[in-house]
Amino acid sequence: MKNFYDMEYKVVVSDINYGGHMGNERALIIFQQARMEWLNSIGYSETNIEGRGLIQLESHVYYLKEVFLGENILCKIVNVQIDRITFEIQYEIVNKNGDVVIKGTTKMAVFDYEKKKISRIPKEFFEKIS
């Protein structure tokens, strides 16, 4: 499977919960950081997709193994599935042993903030991510 983007990340103290491992909300933050870096790498940002922005409609996170303080992990964008007005990004977080520790998805839409409504994916953006 083709990787769209890989982002290295070191687990810091603010990622850790009372159970001594990464808190559940942190995966979404790491996904967002990887998404922002990926978009940047192809000439876009979450606030500028051909003059429009992005909004997240839905997310899913699947925790497979614990992640601990100080671990170096890799967040991979492994797939992007495009629809007419939405696209789903699939992520995997991998530890140093190559084990997938977290999987997840975010369903995104291009959003016209002036008109306050979802719009079609711009052709230029569609071509870059497909």
C-alpha positions as CSV (number, residue, x, y, z in Angstrom):
1,M,0.0,0.0,0.0
2,K,1.3,3.4,-1.0
3,N,2.0,5.9,1.8
4,F,0.9,9.4,1.1
5,Y,2.9,10.9,4.0
6,D,4.9,9.8,7.0
7,M,5.4,12.0,10.1
8,E,7.8,11.2,13.0
9,Y,6.6,12.0,16.5
10,K,8.1,11.7,20.0
11,V,5.5,11.0,22.7
12,V,5.7,13.8,25.3
13,V,4.4,14.1,28.9
14,S,1.2,16.0,27.8
15,D,0.3,12.9,25.7
16,I,0.2,10.6,28.7
17,N,-3.0,10.0,30.8
18,Y,-3.5,8.7,34.4
19,G,-3.1,5.2,33.1
20,G,0.5,5.9,32.2
21,H,0.0,5.6,28.4
22,M,-1.0,7.9,25.6
23,G,-4.5,9.4,26.2
24,N,-7.2,8.6,23.7
25,E,-7.6,12.2,22.4
26,R,-4.0,12.4,21.5
27,A,-4.4,10.2,18.4
28,L,-6.7,12.8,16.8
29,I,-4.1,15.5,17.5
30,I,-1.4,13.5,16.0
31,F,-3.6,12.7,13.0
32,Q,-4.3,16.5,12.6
33,Q,-0.6,17.3,12.7
34,A,0.2,14.6,10.1
35,R,-2.7,15.9,7.9
36,M,-1.5,19.5,8.2
37,E,2.1,18.5,7.2
38,W,0.8,16.4,4.3
39,L,-1.3,19.2,3.0
40,N,1.6,21.6,3.3
41,S,3.8,19.2,1.4
42,I,1.4,19.3,-1.6
43,G,0.9,23.1,-1.5
44,Y,-2.2,23.4,0.7
45,S,-3.3,24.0,4.3
46,E,-6.4,23.3,6.3
47,T,-7.4,26.9,5.7
48,N,-6.6,27.2,2.0
49,I,-7.8,24.5,-0.4
50,E,-8.1,26.6,-3.5
51,G,-9.5,29.5,-1.5
52,R,-11.7,27.4,0.8
53,G,-10.9,25.5,4.1
54,L,-11.5,22.0,5.5
55,I,-13.8,20.7,8.2
56,Q,-13.7,17.4,9.8
57,L,-17.1,15.6,9.6
58,E,-16.3,12.3,11.4
59,S,-13.4,10.5,13.0
60,H,-12.6,7.0,14.2
61,V,-9.7,5.7,16.3
62,Y,-8.8,2.1,16.9
63,Y,-6.3,1.5,19.7
64,L,-4.3,-1.7,19.2
65,K,-1.4,-1.3,21.7
66,E,-0.4,1.1,24.4
67,V,2.0,3.9,23.6
68,F,4.3,5.3,26.3
69,L,6.2,8.4,27.2
70,G,9.4,9.0,25.2
71,E,8.4,6.5,22.4
72,N,9.3,7.5,18.9
73,I,6.4,6.7,16.6
74,L,5.6,7.2,13.0
75,C,2.2,8.5,11.9
76,K,1.4,7.4,8.3
77,I,-1.3,8.6,6.0
78,V,-1.7,5.3,4.2
79,N,-4.8,6.0,2.0
80,V,-7.0,8.8,0.9
81,Q,-10.5,7.8,-0.5
82,I,-12.2,10.6,-2.5
83,D,-15.9,11.1,-3.0
84,R,-17.6,14.0,-4.8
85,I,-17.7,16.3,-1.8
86,T,-15.8,14.4,1.0
87,F,-12.6,12.5,1.4
88,E,-11.5,10.0,4.0
89,I,-7.9,9.9,5.2
90,Q,-6.7,6.6,6.7
91,Y,-3.9,6.7,9.3
92,E,-1.6,4.2,11.0
93,I,0.6,4.9,13.9
94,V,3.6,2.6,14.1
95,N,6.1,2.0,17.0
96,K,9.8,1.5,16.6
97,N,9.3,-2.3,16.2
98,G,7.1,-1.7,13.2
99,D,3.9,-2.7,15.1
100,V,0.8,-0.8,14.2
101,V,-0.4,0.6,17.6
102,I,-3.2,2.9,16.4
103,K,-5.3,3.1,13.3
104,G,-7.9,5.7,12.4
105,T,-9.8,7.7,9.8
106,T,-11.0,11.2,9.4
107,K,-13.7,12.2,7.0
108,M,-13.1,15.6,5.6
109,A,-15.0,18.1,3.5
110,V,-14.0,21.3,1.7
111,F,-15.9,24.2,3.4
112,D,-16.7,27.6,2.0
113,Y,-16.4,29.8,5.2
114,E,-17.9,32.8,3.5
115,K,-21.1,30.9,2.4
116,K,-21.0,28.7,5.5
117,K,-21.5,25.5,3.5
118,I,-19.7,22.4,2.2
119,S,-18.5,22.7,-1.4
120,R,-17.3,20.3,-4.0
121,I,-13.7,19.3,-3.9
122,P,-11.8,21.6,-6.3
123,K,-10.5,19.9,-9.4
124,E,-6.9,21.0,-8.7
125,F,-7.0,19.6,-5.2
126,F,-8.7,16.4,-6.4
127,E,-6.0,15.8,-9.0
128,K,-3.2,16.2,-6.4
129,I,-4.7,13.8,-3.9
130,S,-6.0,11.1,-6.3
